Amino acid sequence: MKKVKSIPTIILAMMAVLLMASCDGNGYEPISSSPDACQVIVQCVDRSGKSLLDDKKFVDAISVDGGASHSKIRYDVRNYGSGKALFFNAELPDQGDMKWSADRREANGISRMTMKFNKHKVEMKCHIKYVANRPPAAAGGKATLEEVSCSNQTFKRSGNSVTITLRMDKNGKLL
């Protein structure tokens, strides 16, 4: 008799597993590409130009969130120039948000990210250009971060990255 009761339980468990596997939490499908040329470098300096990233308490209060993925973006704090900077890759746009050229050789898209410094937020709009290796394929090409807009400024790419300098107080409020 125990076998008869366990069969419906097993079937129900298998259906639940299949249902959960088929559901995508937020529907985010980024373009399939290497983000090597999508690096963002953010310098955080005070009024005098001193790096705020030397302060561990300040760094511990930083988070970077992807707008489409709704996930935390991993960053590193490294030496950069005469101070330190945050290094992370821009979130790639969702495939459905890309605007393709007529010949489907390249596409442009925008991803949004939010940097939080304590309670203060900096919204970023990242302009990404994608070039397909084998048009019209939407996989296997190269994505390049062309520019980042934030704090009423636009920062252009130089090499494989976009460098942003934010002037703020020790609490993360922009000056």
C-alpha positions, 0 to 999 in steps of 0.5 A: 500500500505504501507504493501506491501513496508514494507514486503520486508524491513522486509525480507531484515532485517531478512536476514541481521540479519541471515547473520551477526549471521552466520558469525564468525569474525575471526574463532577463536574457543578455546578449551572448558576448564577451564583456571584455570591452565593457569595463567601467572604472569609477573614481570616488574623490572628495572636494580636494581630489583625495580618493574616498576608496581608501576608507574601508567603511566607505567601500563597505557601503557600496553596491552596484545593481543591474537594472535588467537582471536585478542582481548585484554586480561584482566589483573590485577596488584596485589602485588606479592612477594616484588613488583607487577606483572601482572596477566592474563590467557593465551589465549587457542589455537584454536581447529584446532591447537591442536595436539591429541594423538592417543587415543584422551585422550590428546592434545597439542597446542600453543597459541601466545600472545603479551604484549605491553609496550608503543611502545615495544613488547614482543611476548609470545608462550604459550604451553598448554596441554589439558586432556579430561574428557571423551575421545575422547571428545574435551569439558569439559577437563582441560587445563594446561599452561606448559611453556611460551617462550619469550625474548629467554627464556623459563619459566616453570609452577610452580603450576597453573601458569608460572612466568616471570620476565622481566628486562626493562627500564621505557619505556618498552624496554627490557634490 
